[in-house]
Amino acid sequence: MTLSVFGDGVVLTGDDGSGGPHAYRWAQVARLWCANDVDGSHAPDGTVITQWVHVLRMEFTDGTVFSSRMADPPITTPEALFLSGRLSPSPPSVIAPLVDRIKEPVTALHLARARESLAAGGEVEFGPLTATKYGLRHDGKDISWHSITSCRYSVVIADEDETELGALLRMEYRAAEGGAYGFPYHWLRIQALDIPDMDVLIGLVDENRT
C-alpha cells in the first residue's frame, strides 16, 4: 500500500488500485510502533556501506494494519567508526521527518488518553509492560515510578561493553531487594518493536518518576 501523510491524518491506497484510498485521522490510529536500525556491508576498500532503516507500523481502530520498512540512501563509513558503535542514532535523514510527522500527533493523543486512564485507576498495556497508577509491571514484577532512574529508546550498532545490540527500550531502576552482582540497580532491555506507543511509555515514566 501507499501511505500519504496530511495535516490531520493519513491516506492508504492499494498499489494495485483495489484498496482505497482510505483516510484515517490521527485519533483512528490505535497503536503505533517505530524503530530504526542500520544495515551494513563491507566494501573491498575496508569501508562499510551503511544504510539507516526506519520501521513504521500502525494499527487502526478498524483493524487495518500498515507496515513499512523505509531506508535512507546508503553512505560509506570507515570500518573503525562503524565497529566503535559511535554512529549517531539520529543521522541526517530523508525518512525521519516523515516518521516524526506521524509519531508526534499520535503520541500526543495517546499520552493524553493514558494519563486519563491511569488517573481513573485503569491500566495501559505496552506489549510486555503494563502501566498503572503506581508504576510499571513486567513479567509479574512491579516497578514503582519513583524507582526508575532511566528509561529511553536507543540504537546500539556495535559496542564492546554492550551485548544487547539493536533498537531497544533501555530502562534502569533501583532494586528494593538488591540488584545483580551487588549493584543497587536492575536493567531492562526490550526490543523496540515489541512495545507499541513507546514514546507514550517514556513520556509517562518521565512525568511520574520524579
Backbone as a printed PyTorch tensor [residue, N CA C, xyz], in Angstrom:
tensor([[[  0.8320,  -1.1880,   0.0000],
         [  0.0000,   0.0000,   0.0000],
         [  0.8700,   1.2430,   0.0000]],

        [[  0.3010,   2.3320,  -0.4770],
         [  0.9790,   3.6240,  -0.4590],
         [  0.4280,   4.4700,   0.6830]],

        [[  1.3290,   5.0720,   1.4510],
         [  0.9570,   5.9150,   2.5830],
         [  1.1640,   7.3770,   2.2110]],

        [[  0.1310,   8.1820,   2.3850],
         [  0.2320,   9.6360,   2.2050],
         [ -0.1120,  10.2960,   3.5250]],

        [[  0.7040,  11.2810,   3.9260],
         [  0.5270,  11.9420,   5.2130],
         [  0.0140,  13.3570,   4.9910]],

        [[ -1.0600,  13.7080,   5.7180],
         [ -1.6320,  15.0380,   5.6420],
         [ -1.6340,  15.6610,   7.0370]],

        [[ -2.1600,  16.8640,   7.1520],
         [ -2.1110,  17.5720,   8.4270],
         [ -2.8600,  16.8840,   9.5370]],

        [[ -3.9960,  16.2490,   9.2320],
         [ -4.8170,  15.6610,  10.2900],
         [ -4.9180,  14.1460,  10.2100]],

        [[ -4.0560,  13.5250,   9.4270],
         [ -4.1010,  12.0720,   9.3490],
         [ -3.3490,  11.5360,   8.1550]],

        [[ -3.6910,  10.3070,   7.7680],
         [ -3.0190,   9.6370,   6.6490],
         [ -4.0680,   9.0550,   5.7050]],

        [[ -3.6220,   8.7620,   4.4860],
         [ -4.4530,   8.0890,   3.5000],
         [ -3.6940,   6.8670,   3.0030]],

        [[ -4.3530,   5.7060,   3.0080],
         [ -3.7800,   4.4710,   2.4930],
         [ -4.4230,   4.1430,   1.1520]],

        [[ -3.5840,   3.8100,   0.1850],
         [ -4.0710,   3.4590,  -1.1440],
         [ -3.4100,   2.1660,  -1.5870]],

        [[ -4.2070,   1.2100,  -2.0330],
         [ -3.6610,  -0.0420,  -2.5230],
         [ -2.8450,   0.1820,  -3.7780]],

        [[ -1.6580,  -0.4000,  -3.8550],
         [ -0.7890,  -0.2010,  -5.0120],
         [ -1.3990,  -0.7480,  -6.3030]],

        [[ -2.2810,  -1.7380,  -6.1730],
         [ -2.9040,  -2.3060,  -7.3670],
         [ -4.2260,  -1.6170,  -7.6980]],

        [[ -4.5440,  -0.5460,  -6.9400],
         [ -5.7670,   0.1960,  -7.2040],
         [ -7.0150,  -0.4050,  -6.6030]],

        [[ -6.8680,  -1.5470,  -5.8910],
         [ -8.0530,  -2.2330,  -5.3680],
         [ -8.3600,  -1.8750,  -3.9210]],

        [[ -7.4390,  -1.2280,  -3.2340],
         [ -7.6530,  -0.9570,  -1.8150],
         [ -7.5890,   0.5040,  -1.4730]],

        [[ -8.6880,   1.2030,  -1.5600],
         [ -8.6970,   2.5950,  -1.1420],
         [ -9.0020,   3.5350,  -2.2750]],

        [[ -8.6920,   4.8180,  -2.0900],
         [ -7.9990,   5.3580,  -0.9000],
         [ -8.8840,   5.3320,   0.3430]],

        [[ -8.2340,   5.1570,   1.5050],
         [ -8.9350,   5.1360,   2.7810],
         [ -8.2440,   6.1230,   3.7100]],

        [[ -8.9990,   7.1130,   4.1660],
         [ -8.4390,   8.1530,   5.0360],
         [ -8.6390,   7.7920,   6.5010]],

        [[ -7.6060,   8.0380,   7.2960],
         [ -7.6660,   7.8330,   8.7440],
         [ -7.1800,   9.1030,   9.4290]],

        [[ -7.9460,   9.5780,  10.3830],
         [ -7.4850,  10.6880,  11.2130],
         [ -6.5720,  10.1350,  12.3030]],

        [[ -5.8020,  11.0410,  12.9170],
         [ -4.8570,  10.6050,  13.9390],
         [ -5.5520,   9.8480,  15.0630]],

        [[ -6.7620,  10.2570,  15.4120],
         [ -7.4870,   9.5990,  16.5010],
         [ -7.8520,   8.1590,  16.1620]],

        [[ -7.7760,   7.7940,  14.8830],
         [ -8.1070,   6.4320,  14.4650],
         [ -6.8880,   5.5080,  14.4500]],

        [[ -5.7280,   6.0280,  14.8230],
         [ -4.5430,   5.1700,  14.9820],
         [ -4.6080,   4.5630,  16.3790]],

        [[ -4.8410,   3.2580,  16.4450],
         [ -4.9990,   2.5940,  17.7460],
         [ -3.6590,   2.3370,  18.4160]],

        [[ -2.6620,   1.9040,  17.6270],
         [ -1.3340,   1.6320,  18.1780],
         [ -0.2950,   1.9460,  17.1170]],

        [[  0.8880,   2.3130,  17.5930],
         [  1.9630,   2.7350,  16.6960],
         [  3.2840,   2.1460,  17.1630]],

        [[  4.0230,   1.5550,  16.2320],
         [  5.3590,   1.0220,  16.5150],
         [  6.3570,   1.7320,  15.6130]],

        [[  7.4900,   2.1280,  16.1650],
         [  8.5540,   2.7730,  15.3840],
         [  9.9100,   2.2780,  15.8790]],

        [[ 10.8400,   2.1360,  14.9570],
         [ 12.2180,   1.8150,  15.3270],
         [ 13.1200,   2.1300,  14.1430]],

        [[ 14.3930,   2.3560,  14.4180],
         [ 15.3580,   2.4880,  13.3280],
         [ 16.5870,   1.6410,  13.6450]],

        [[ 17.3020,   1.3050,  12.5940],
         [ 18.4700,   0.4470,  12.7440],
         [ 19.3780,   0.6840,  11.5420]],

        [[ 20.5030,   0.0090,  11.5250],
         [ 21.4740,   0.1840,  10.4450],
         [ 21.7490,  -1.1510,   9.7740]],

        [[ 21.6950,  -1.1550,   8.4550],
         [ 22.1960,  -2.2800,   7.6670],
         [ 23.6120,  -1.9300,   7.2090]],

        [[ 24.5210,  -2.8800,   7.2710],
         [ 25.8940,  -2.6110,   6.8580],
         [ 26.4850,  -3.7610,   6.0700]],

        [[ 27.3120,  -3.4330,   5.0990],
         [ 28.0290,  -4.4530,   4.3310],
         [ 29.4380,  -3.9540,   4.0610]],

        [[ 30.4040,  -4.8540,   4.1130],
         [ 31.8060,  -4.4940,   3.9370],
         [ 32.1390,  -4.2850,   2.4600]],

        [[ 32.9200,  -3.2450,   2.2010],
         [ 33.4080,  -2.9620,   0.8510],
         [ 34.8660,  -3.3900,   0.7480]],

        [[ 35.3590,  -3.6600,  -0.4610],
         [ 36.7510,  -4.1350,  -0.6250],
         [ 37.8010,  -3.1580,  -0.1140]],

        [[ 37.4820,  -1.8610,  -0.0430],
         [ 38.4810,  -0.8850,   0.3830],
         [ 38.5640,  -0.7150,   1.8940]],

        [[ 37.9130,  -1.5990,   2.6480],
         [ 37.9830,  -1.5310,   4.1040],
         [ 36.9490,  -0.6360,   4.7410]],

        [[ 36.0490,  -0.0960,   3.9500],
         [ 34.9570,   0.7150,   4.4980],
         [ 33.7000,  -0.1460,   4.6290]],

        [[ 32.7060,   0.4170,   5.2710],
         [ 31.4240,  -0.2630,   5.4470],
         [ 30.3410,   0.6010,   4.8040]],

        [[ 29.5280,  -0.0120,   3.9660],
         [ 28.3970,   0.6860,   3.3650],
         [ 27.2320,   0.5610,   4.3400]],

        [[ 26.8310,   1.6820,   4.9150],
         [ 25.7690,   1.6620,   5.9170],
         [ 24.5180,   2.3510,   5.3820]],

        [[ 23.3900,   1.8880,   5.8640],
         [ 22.1120,   2.4330,   5.4320],
         [ 21.1390,   2.3930,   6.6070]],

        [[ 20.6750,   3.5840,   7.0200],
         [ 19.7110,   3.6410,   8.1030],
         [ 18.3450,   3.1960,   7.6090]],

        [[ 17.7270,   2.3200,   8.3840],
         [ 16.4230,   1.7540,   8.0510],
         [ 15.4140,   2.1940,   9.1080]],

        [[ 14.2380,   2.5790,   8.6700],
         [ 13.1880,   3.0420,   9.5710],
         [ 11.9700,   2.1270,   9.4200]],

        [[ 11.5510,   1.5330,  10.5140],
         [ 10.3950,   0.6380,  10.5070],
         [  9.2140,   1.3570,  11.1430]],

        [[  8.1020,   1.3640,  10.4440],
         [  6.8790,   2.0180,  10.9200],
         [  5.7280,   1.0380,  10.7990]],

        [[  4.9680,   0.8950,  11.8800],
         [  3.7950,   0.0170,  11.8570],
         [  2.6550,   0.7180,  12.5670]],

        [[  1.4960,   0.7610,  11.9210],
         [  0.3140,   1.3800,  12.5120],
         [ -0.8520,   0.4050,  12.4780]],

        [[ -1.5540,   0.3150,  13.5860],
         [ -2.7950,  -0.4470,  13.6530],
         [ -3.9330,   0.5450,  13.8700]],

        [[ -4.9310,   0.4930,  13.0060],
         [ -6.0290,   1.4420,  13.0800],
         [ -7.2140,   0.8450,  13.8280]],

        [[ -8.1390,   1.7090,  14.2150],
         [ -9.2660,   1.2790,  15.0410],
         [-10.1890,   0.3020,  14.3210]],

        [[-10.1410,   0.2390,  12.9780],
         [-10.9730,  -0.7250,  12.2500],
         [-10.2550,  -2.0480,  12.0230]],

        [[ -9.0610,  -2.2080,  12.6130],
         [ -8.3070,  -3.4480,  12.4870],
         [ -7.2930,  -3.4630,  11.3680]],

        [[ -7.2970,  -2.4620,  10.4980],
         [ -6.3210,  -2.3810,   9.4200],
         [ -4.9200,  -2.1700,   9.9950]],

        [[ -3.9400,  -2.8560,   9.4250],
         [ -2.5500,  -2.7210,   9.8560],
         [ -1.7080,  -2.3030,   8.6510]],

        [[ -0.9160,  -1.2640,   8.8310],
         [  0.0140,  -0.8120,   7.7970],
         [  1.4240,  -0.9570,   8.3310]],

        [[  2.2950,  -1.6050,   7.5570],
         [  3.6970,  -1.7650,   7.9580],
         [  4.5860,  -1.3250,   6.8080]],

        [[  5.6770,  -0.6710,   7.1560],
         [  6.6000,  -0.2070,   6.1320],
         [  8.0230,  -0.2450,   6.6560]],

        [[  8.9440,  -0.5850,   5.7670],
         [ 10.3800,  -0.5730,   6.0700],
         [ 11.0290,   0.3550,   5.0500]],

        [[ 11.4320,   1.5360,   5.5140],
         [ 11.9450,   2.5670,   4.6100],
         [ 13.4240,   2.8100,   4.9020]],

        [[ 14.1930,   3.0440,   3.8510],
         [ 15.6430,   3.1840,   4.0150],
         [ 16.1290,   4.5060,   3.4590]],

        [[ 17.0580,   5.1250,   4.1910],
         [ 17.7500,   6.3070,   3.6930],
         [ 18.8070,   5.8790,   2.6670]],

        [[ 19.2920,   6.8040,   1.8560],
         [ 20.3560,   6.4640,   0.9030],
         [ 21.5860,   5.9060,   1.6220]],

        [[ 22.2700,   4.9460,   1.0190],
         [ 23.4650,   4.3600,   1.6640],
         [ 24.6090,   5.3590,   1.7210]],

        [[ 25.4290,   5.2210,   2.7570],
         [ 26.6110,   6.0670,   2.9010],
         [ 27.8100,   5.1800,   3.2200]],

        [[ 29.0070,   5.7050,   2.9480],
         [ 30.2410,   4.9730,   3.2240],
         [ 30.7960,   5.4060,   4.5730]],

        [[ 31.0790,   4.4370,   5.4270],
         [ 31.5540,   4.7010,   6.7820],
         [ 32.8700,   3.9580,   7.0130]],

        [[ 33.9030,   4.5890,   7.5640],
         [ 35.1280,   3.8480,   7.9080],
         [ 34.8050,   2.6930,   8.8480]],

        [[ 35.4340,   1.5560,   8.6090],
         [ 35.1250,   0.3710,   9.3940],
         [ 35.3540,   0.5890,  10.8850]],

        [[ 36.4210,   1.2920,  11.2510],
         [ 36.7140,   1.5220,  12.6760],
         [ 35.5940,   2.3080,  13.3410]],

        [[ 35.0430,   3.2840,  12.6280],
         [ 33.9420,   4.0640,  13.1900],
         [ 32.6980,   3.2080,  13.3400]],

        [[ 32.4200,   2.3840,  12.3540],
         [ 31.2550,   1.5040,  12.4340],
         [ 31.3680,   0.5440,  13.6130]],

        [[ 32.5350,  -0.0730,  13.7770],
         [ 32.7220,  -1.0500,  14.8480],
         [ 32.7620,  -0.4020,  16.2220]],

        [[ 33.0590,   0.9030,  16.2830],
         [ 33.0980,   1.5810,  17.5800],
         [ 31.7120,   1.7910,  18.1560]],

        [[ 30.6810,   1.7270,  17.2910],
         [ 29.3210,   1.9680,  17.7650],
         [ 29.0100,   3.4290,  17.9650]],

        [[ 29.8670,   4.3320,  17.4780],
         [ 29.6540,   5.7590,  17.7180],
         [ 28.8750,   6.4400,  16.5920]],

        [[ 28.1960,   5.6600,  15.7810],
         [ 27.3340,   6.2580,  14.7670],
         [ 26.1730,   6.9710,  15.4500]],

        [[ 25.7830,   8.1000,  14.9220],
         [ 24.6790,   8.8470,  15.5110],
         [ 23.3750,   8.0760,  15.3610]],

        [[ 22.5650,   7.9560,  16.4450],
         [ 21.2570,   7.2940,  16.3200],
         [ 20.2330,   8.1640,  15.6120]],

        [[ 20.5680,   9.4220,  15.3480],
         [ 19.6560,  10.3360,  14.6590],
         [ 20.4240,  11.0610,  13.5480]],

        [[ 20.8810,  10.3160,  12.5370],
         [ 21.6610,  10.9370,  11.4730],
         [ 20.7710,  11.7800,  10.5750]],

        [[ 21.3650,  12.6520,   9.7560],
         [ 20.5520,  13.3660,   8.7640],
         [ 19.7690,  12.3630,   7.9290]],

        [[ 18.4880,  12.5820,   7.7780],
         [ 17.6240,  11.5640,   7.1890],
         [ 16.5160,  12.1980,   6.3710]],

        [[ 16.1830,  11.5380,   5.2710],
         [ 15.0250,  11.9730,   4.4940],
         [ 13.7680,  11.2510,   4.9550]],

        [[ 13.9150,  10.1710,   5.7110],
         [ 12.7760,   9.3770,   6.1710],
         [ 12.2970,   9.8270,   7.5550]],

        [[ 13.2390,  10.1670,   8.4510],
         [ 12.8760,  10.5070,   9.8320],
         [ 11.8350,  11.6090,   9.9330]],

        [[ 11.9010,  12.6970,   9.1340],
         [ 10.8660,  13.7280,   9.2480],
         [  9.4610,  13.2020,   8.9300]],

        [[  9.3630,  12.2550,   7.9960],
         [  8.0620,  11.6600,   7.6900],
         [  7.5360,  10.8690,   8.8760]],

        [[  8.4130,  10.0510,   9.4780],
         [  8.0040,   9.2680,  10.6470],
         [  7.5860,  10.2020,  11.7860]],

        [[  8.3320,  11.2930,  11.9830],
         [  8.0100,  12.2330,  13.0560],
         [  6.6550,  12.9090,  12.8250]],

        [[  6.3130,  13.1690,  11.5740],
         [  5.0170,  13.7950,  11.2730],
         [  3.8570,  12.9070,  11.7010]],

        [[  4.0810,  11.6130,  11.7070],
         [  3.0580,  10.6670,  12.1660],
         [  3.1520,  10.4760,  13.6700]],

        [[  4.3770,  10.2850,  14.1420],
         [  4.5820,   9.9290,  15.5450],
         [  4.1630,  11.0390,  16.5090]],

        [[  4.4430,  12.2810,  16.1820],
         [  4.1860,  13.3750,  17.1320],
         [  2.7030,  13.5700,  17.4500]],

        [[  1.7950,  13.6960,  16.4650],
         [  0.3880,  13.8710,  16.8210],
         [ -0.2330,  12.6270,  17.4480]],

        [[  0.1750,  11.4420,  16.9900],
         [ -0.3710,  10.2150,  17.5710],
         [  0.0760,  10.0640,  19.0190]],

        [[  1.3570,  10.3350,  19.2810],
         [  1.8590,  10.2420,  20.6500],
         [  1.1490,  11.2210,  21.5690]],

        [[  0.9140,  12.4410,  21.1040],
         [  0.2200,  13.4350,  21.9360],
         [ -1.1740,  12.9480,  22.3150]],

        [[ -1.9040,  12.3860,  21.3630],
         [ -3.2520,  11.8780,  21.6460],
         [ -3.2080,  10.6970,  22.6120]],

        [[ -2.3280,   9.7520,  22.3460],
         [ -2.2650,   8.5510,  23.1700],
         [ -1.7380,   8.8510,  24.5710]],

        [[ -0.8380,   9.8140,  24.6920],
         [ -0.3380,  10.1830,  26.0120],
         [ -1.4530,  10.7990,  26.8520]],

        [[ -2.2680,  11.6450,  26.2400],
         [ -3.3920,  12.2470,  26.9660],
         [ -4.3740,  11.1700,  27.4290]],

        [[ -4.6580,  10.1990,  26.5660],
         [ -5.5680,   9.1030,  26.9350],
         [ -4.9750,   8.2560,  28.0530]],

        [[ -3.6720,   7.9860,  27.9720],
         [ -3.0270,   7.1710,  29.0030],
         [ -3.0670,   7.8740,  30.3500]],

        [[ -2.8090,   9.1690,  30.3710],
         [ -2.8860,   9.9210,  31.6270],
         [ -4.2770,   9.8000,  32.2470]],

        [[ -5.3040,   9.9820,  31.4350],
         [ -6.6860,   9.9100,  31.9310],
         [ -6.9900,   8.5170,  32.4730]],

        [[ -6.5300,   7.4870,  31.7740],
         [ -6.8000,   6.1180,  32.2100],
         [ -6.1250,   5.8160,  33.5450]],

        [[ -4.8640,   6.2210,  33.6940],
         [ -4.1510,   5.9570,  34.9500],
         [ -4.7530,   6.7590,  36.0970]],

        [[ -5.1560,   8.0020,  35.8320],
         [ -5.7490,   8.8280,  36.8810],
         [ -7.0590,   8.2330,  37.3750]],

        [[ -7.7580,   7.5010,  36.4900],
         [ -9.0270,   6.8780,  36.8660],
         [ -8.8330,   5.4880,  37.4710]],

        [[ -7.5790,   5.0880,  37.6750],
         [ -7.2910,   3.7820,  38.2670],
         [ -7.1720,   2.6560,  37.2690]],

        [[ -7.1530,   2.9920,  35.9600],
         [ -7.0310,   1.9700,  34.9380],
         [ -5.5920,   1.5830,  34.6610]],

        [[ -5.4130,   0.6960,  33.7020],
         [ -4.1000,   0.2430,  33.2820],
         [ -3.9520,   0.4550,  31.7820]],

        [[ -2.7100,   0.6290,  31.3310],
         [ -2.4240,   0.8230,  29.9140],
         [ -1.3630,  -0.1910,  29.5100]],

        [[ -1.6740,  -0.9740,  28.4770],
         [ -0.7640,  -2.0200,  28.0300],
         [  0.2310,  -1.4860,  26.9970]],

        [[  1.4870,  -1.8430,  27.1850],
         [  2.5430,  -1.5340,  26.2270],
         [  3.2870,  -2.8220,  25.9010]],

        [[  2.6030,  -3.7580,  25.2840],
         [  3.2280,  -5.0470,  24.9980],
         [  3.5720,  -5.7640,  26.2850]],

        [[  4.8620,  -6.0640,  26.5430],
         [  5.2440,  -6.7980,  27.7490],
         [  5.2190,  -5.9530,  29.0260]],

        [[  4.9710,  -4.6600,  28.9010],
         [  4.9090,  -3.7630,  30.0560],
         [  3.4810,  -3.2530,  30.2430]],

        [[  3.0830,  -3.0950,  31.4940],
         [  1.7760,  -2.5360,  31.8140],
         [  1.9710,  -1.3580,  32.7580]],

        [[  1.4110,  -0.2160,  32.3840],
         [  1.4800,   0.9730,  33.2420],
         [  0.2570,   1.0100,  34.1510]],

        [[  0.4890,   1.3250,  35.4140],
         [ -0.5720,   1.5020,  36.3910],
         [ -0.3790,   2.8590,  37.0700]],

        [[ -1.2550,   3.1710,  37.9670],
         [ -1.1440,   4.4300,  38.7040],
         [  0.1520,   4.4820,  39.5050]],

        [[  0.6660,   3.3170,  39.8760],
         [  1.8140,   3.2670,  40.7830],
         [  3.1460,   3.0000,  40.0820]],

        [[  3.1020,   2.5580,  38.8420],
         [  4.3510,   2.2710,  38.1550],
         [  4.1500,   1.3320,  36.9890]],

        [[  5.1500,   0.5080,  36.7140],
         [  5.1140,  -0.4420,  35.6090],
         [  5.1390,  -1.8690,  36.1440]],

        [[  4.5010,  -2.7520,  35.3980],
         [  4.5460,  -4.1750,  35.7340],
         [  5.1550,  -4.9220,  34.5600]],

        [[  6.1350,  -5.7600,  34.8600],
         [  6.8030,  -6.5310,  33.8170],
         [  7.0830,  -7.9340,  34.3210]],

        [[  6.5680,  -8.9160,  33.6140],
         [  6.8290, -10.3210,  33.9450],
         [  6.4850, -10.6180,  35.4080]],

        [[  5.3520, -10.0650,  35.8650],
         [  4.8890, -10.3150,  37.2280],
         [  5.5480,  -9.4690,  38.2980]],

        [[  6.4970,  -8.6210,  37.9130],
         [  7.2000,  -7.7760,  38.8830],
         [  6.7040,  -6.3430,  38.7850]],

        [[  6.4460,  -5.7180,  39.9240],
         [  6.0160,  -4.3210,  39.9720],
         [  7.2300,  -3.4070,  40.1370]],

        [[  7.2940,  -2.3850,  39.3010],
         [  8.3810,  -1.4040,  39.3210],
         [  7.7540,  -0.0420,  39.5770]],

        [[  7.9970,   0.5350,  40.7350],
         [  7.3740,   1.8170,  41.0600],
         [  7.9550,   2.9230,  40.1870]],

        [[  7.1430,   3.9510,  39.9180],
         [  7.6190,   5.0780,  39.1210],
         [  8.8930,   5.6770,  39.7250]],

        [[  8.8890,   5.8570,  41.0470],
         [  9.9930,   6.5650,  41.6950],
         [ 11.2980,   5.7590,  41.7140]],

        [[ 11.2050,   4.4560,  41.4460],
         [ 12.4340,   3.6470,  41.4300],
         [ 13.1340,   3.6930,  40.0770]],

        [[ 12.4580,   4.2100,  39.0500],
         [ 13.0350,   4.2350,  37.7080],
         [ 14.0010,   5.4040,  37.5950]],

        [[ 15.2480,   5.1020,  37.2960],
         [ 16.2700,   6.1500,  37.1740],
         [ 16.5310,   6.5530,  35.7270]],

        [[ 16.2050,   5.6780,  34.7790],
         [ 16.4290,   5.9890,  33.3720],
         [ 15.5130,   5.1240,  32.5230]],

        [[ 14.9300,   5.7380,  31.4870],
         [ 14.0850,   4.9930,  30.5490],
         [ 14.1830,   5.6910,  29.2030]],

        [[ 14.7130,   5.0040,  28.2030],
         [ 14.9450,   5.6690,  26.9230],
         [ 14.9870,   4.6480,  25.7960]],

        [[ 14.7700,   5.1550,  24.6010],
         [ 14.9620,   4.3820,  23.3850],
         [ 16.3620,   4.6680,  22.8610]],

        [[ 17.0710,   3.6470,  22.4480],
         [ 18.3770,   3.8790,  21.8420],
         [ 18.7060,   2.7530,  20.8700]],

        [[ 19.6180,   3.0690,  19.9580],
         [ 20.0960,   2.0990,  18.9770],
         [ 21.5890,   1.9070,  19.2020]],

        [[ 22.0070,   0.6980,  19.4830],
         [ 23.4270,   0.3790,  19.6410],
         [ 23.8200,  -0.5190,  18.4770]],

        [[ 24.7710,  -0.0490,  17.6750],
         [ 25.1980,  -0.7960,  16.4920],
         [ 26.2880,  -1.8010,  16.8390]],

        [[ 27.3110,  -1.3320,  17.5570],
         [ 28.4130,  -2.2060,  17.9800],
         [ 29.0570,  -1.5620,  19.1960]],

        [[ 29.3210,  -2.3520,  20.2110],
         [ 29.9170,  -1.8110,  21.4280],
         [ 30.5350,  -2.9630,  22.2000]],

        [[ 31.8050,  -2.8220,  22.5700],
         [ 32.4920,  -3.9050,  23.2810],
         [ 31.9280,  -4.1400,  24.6750]],

        [[ 31.2240,  -3.1260,  25.2460],
         [ 30.6730,  -3.2730,  26.5860],
         [ 29.1720,  -3.5300,  26.5830]],

        [[ 28.5430,  -3.6190,  25.4110],
         [ 27.0940,  -3.7510,  25.3440],
         [ 26.7400,  -4.9620,  24.4880]],

        [[ 26.1640,  -5.9750,  25.1140],
         [ 25.8190,  -7.1900,  24.3820],
         [ 24.4330,  -7.1200,  23.7650]],

        [[ 23.5890,  -6.2130,  24.2560],
         [ 22.2390,  -6.0790,  23.7230],
         [ 22.2580,  -5.0290,  22.6170]],

        [[ 22.4420,  -5.4700,  21.3880],
         [ 22.5560,  -4.5550,  20.2650],
         [ 21.1980,  -4.3500,  19.6030]],

        [[ 21.1130,  -3.2820,  18.8160],
         [ 19.8960,  -3.0040,  18.0740],
         [ 19.0520,  -1.9170,  18.7170]],

        [[ 17.8280,  -1.7840,  18.2280],
         [ 16.8950,  -0.7620,  18.7000],
         [ 16.1090,  -1.3090,  19.8850]],

        [[ 16.3420,  -0.7200,  21.0590],
         [ 15.7670,  -1.2560,  22.2940],
         [ 15.2280,  -0.1450,  23.1840]],

        [[ 14.2600,  -0.5100,  24.0190],
         [ 13.9290,   0.2930,  25.1890],
         [ 14.8880,  -0.1430,  26.2860]],

        [[ 15.5990,   0.8180,  26.8590],
         [ 16.5760,   0.5160,  27.8970],
         [ 16.1580,   1.2310,  29.1720]],

        [[ 15.9070,   0.4590,  30.2100],
         [ 15.4170,   1.0330,  31.4610],
         [ 16.2740,   0.5620,  32.6250]],

        [[ 16.5630,   1.4830,  33.5190],
         [ 17.2990,   1.1830,  34.7480],
         [ 16.4180,   1.5760,  35.9240]],

        [[ 16.3760,   0.7210,  36.9520],
         [ 15.5880,   1.0640,  38.1290],
         [ 16.2500,   0.5040,  39.3850]],

        [[ 16.0080,   1.1940,  40.5020],
         [ 16.5940,   0.7790,  41.7730],
         [ 15.9420,  -0.5120,  42.2540]],

        [[ 16.7670,  -1.4040,  42.7340],
         [ 16.2860,  -2.7050,  43.1860],
         [ 16.0440,  -2.6710,  44.6910]],

        [[ 14.8020,  -2.8560,  45.0910],
         [ 14.4520,  -2.8080,  46.5080],
         [ 15.1540,  -3.9090,  47.2900]],

        [[ 15.3600,  -5.0770,  46.6450],
         [ 15.9520,  -6.2060,  47.3480],
         [ 17.4170,  -6.3970,  47.0040]],

        [[ 18.0000,  -5.4360,  46.2620],
         [ 19.3960,  -5.5750,  45.8590],
         [ 19.5010,  -6.1490,  44.4650]],

        [[ 20.3130,  -5.5560,  43.6380],
         [ 20.4250,  -5.9760,  42.2490],
         [ 21.4640,  -7.0570,  42.0430]],

        [[ 21.6800,  -7.3950,  40.7970],
         [ 22.6310,  -8.4450,  40.4470],
         [ 24.0610,  -7.9960,  40.7190]],

        [[ 24.8950,  -8.9390,  41.1480],
         [ 26.3240,  -8.7020,  41.3640],
         [ 26.5920,  -7.5660,  42.3560]],

        [[ 25.6590,  -7.3520,  43.2760],
         [ 25.8600,  -6.3430,  44.2880],
         [ 25.4940,  -4.9370,  43.8750]],

        [[ 25.1200,  -4.7160,  42.6250],
         [ 24.7160,  -3.3820,  42.1880],
         [ 23.3080,  -3.0820,  42.6880]],

        [[ 23.0340,  -1.8170,  43.0410],
         [ 21.7130,  -1.4800,  43.5800],
         [ 20.6670,  -1.2420,  42.4980]],

        [[ 20.9230,  -1.7240,  41.2620],
         [ 20.0070,  -1.4580,  40.1560],
         [ 19.6960,  -2.7350,  39.3820]],

        [[ 18.5520,  -2.7010,  38.7320],
         [ 18.2080,  -3.7010,  37.7320],
         [ 18.1710,  -3.0040,  36.3780]],

        [[ 18.3930,  -3.7840,  35.3090],
         [ 18.3320,  -3.2330,  33.9550],
         [ 17.3540,  -4.0440,  33.1300]],

        [[ 16.5820,  -3.3540,  32.3330],
         [ 15.5920,  -3.9850,  31.4830],
         [ 15.8840,  -3.5940,  30.0390]],

        [[ 15.9650,  -4.5890,  29.1610],
         [ 16.1910,  -4.3480,  27.7430],
         [ 15.0950,  -5.0670,  26.9680]],

        [[ 14.3190,  -4.3170,  26.1760],
         [ 13.2120,  -4.8980,  25.4140],
         [ 13.2970,  -4.3930,  23.9770]],

        [[ 13.1470,  -5.2860,  23.0260],
         [ 13.1650,  -4.9010,  21.6180],
         [ 12.1180,  -3.8280,  21.3460]],

        [[ 12.5270,  -2.7760,  20.6300],
         [ 11.6550,  -1.6270,  20.4090],
         [ 10.3510,  -2.0150,  19.7310]],

        [[ 10.4090,  -2.9080,  18.7610],
         [  9.2080,  -3.2530,  18.0150],
         [  8.2780,  -4.1830,  18.7830]],

        [[  8.6640,  -4.5650,  19.9970],
         [  7.7620,  -5.3270,  20.8700],
         [  6.8810,  -4.3940,  21.7040]],

        [[  7.1590,  -3.0810,  21.6470],
         [  6.4590,  -2.1260,  22.5150],
         [  5.6840,  -1.1160,  21.6740]],

        [[  4.3550,  -1.2210,  21.6390],
         [  3.5750,  -0.2050,  20.9270],
         [  3.5930,   1.1160,  21.6960]],

        [[  3.5460,   2.2260,  20.9820],
         [  3.4890,   3.5580,  21.5930],
         [  4.6090,   3.7720,  22.6030]],

        [[  5.8240,   3.4260,  22.2300],
         [  6.9350,   3.5140,  23.1710],
         [  7.1710,   4.9450,  23.6540]],

        [[  6.9640,   5.9360,  22.7860],
         [  7.1430,   7.3220,  23.2170],
         [  6.1380,   7.7090,  24.2890]],

        [[  4.9520,   7.1140,  24.2450],
         [  3.9560,   7.3580,  25.2910],
         [  4.4470,   6.7780,  26.6140]],

        [[  4.9680,   5.5550,  26.5630],
         [  5.5090,   4.9220,  27.7660],
         [  6.6320,   5.7600,  28.3640]],

        [[  7.5560,   6.2070,  27.5330],
         [  8.6690,   7.0220,  28.0220],
         [  8.1480,   8.3250,  28.6050]],

        [[  7.1300,   8.9120,  27.9620],
         [  6.5340,  10.1420,  28.4880],
         [  5.9210,   9.9470,  29.8580]],

        [[  5.2330,   8.8230,  30.0690],
         [  4.6390,   8.5340,  31.3780],
         [  5.7250,   8.3590,  32.4370]],

        [[  6.8020,   7.6640,  32.0690],
         [  7.9000,   7.4790,  33.0140],
         [  8.4960,   8.8310,  33.4060]],

        [[  8.7550,   9.6780,  32.4160],
         [  9.3660,  10.9860,  32.6950],
         [  8.4720,  11.8380,  33.5840]],

        [[  7.1630,  11.7530,  33.3930],
         [  6.2400,  12.5720,  34.1790],
         [  6.0660,  12.0760,  35.6140]],

        [[  6.2430,  10.7720,  35.8140],
         [  5.8750,  10.1970,  37.1100],
         [  7.0420,   9.7770,  37.9940]],

        [[  8.2400,   9.7090,  37.4430],
         [  9.3320,   9.1370,  38.2480],
         [ 10.0020,  10.1680,  39.1470]],

        [[  9.7250,  11.4560,  38.9810],
         [ 10.3580,  12.4750,  39.8340],
         [  9.3240,  13.1920,  40.6650]]])
